[in-house]
Amino acid sequence: MTAAAGVRELVAAERAHLADEVHDAAGHGFATIAMQAGVALLMIDEHPERVRESLEAIRSTSAQALGRLRSALDVMDPEPADHDLLRLVGGVRAAGLPVDVEPAEPYVPAGLEEPVYRVVREALTNVARHAGPGGALVRLADGPREFVLEVVDRGGGSPGAAEPTGFGQVRAAGGRGLAGMRARVTEAGGVFAAGPRPDGGFGVVARFPRDGVCLPVDGAGSRGDA
């Protein structure tokens, strides 16, 4: 490889990195803003008093998104201050997307807070953009050999649908969402999978090994009890 080719490769890699960081920083906020704007348009005639709630949420979310974007541009490595999953889910619920969390008081092992938070944030962002009214399920399971995170889009598609809905559309469209989630999980030593569920919708699964060995993931969100 020539020196010029090496420089071009480094530049391309850095551009991809910067794009991923900006996407992580701003994508969730913009998706929430779009959802709240849609809610306001639906209620403006019949329930004008509730439009104020949507506008206040848009103002708050846009300020937060702008702050994250500035941080990303400044340091190129934005991290949530506290990785508070319940606060994240609460913000998504306030934007109008039903989200269930199992267990109600989730536990995340030390060292996994950032990748778990980022996967949940990205997955819920994509559900908010693309899924139907069924909402999402965030399930965390801490076992003796592995910690498992699952995020399921409950609102999209029919069983066995050829074209996945929800955040599956991000994959089909060549977006950065699933690639970014996979990168975060892999960097933390885990295994990531995503795919349509047999009972409809779409799911992502991240498995983090406890003992250095992680079982293979053949599909995502394959459990039919959600």
Disulfide bonds with the S-S distance in Angstrom:
none
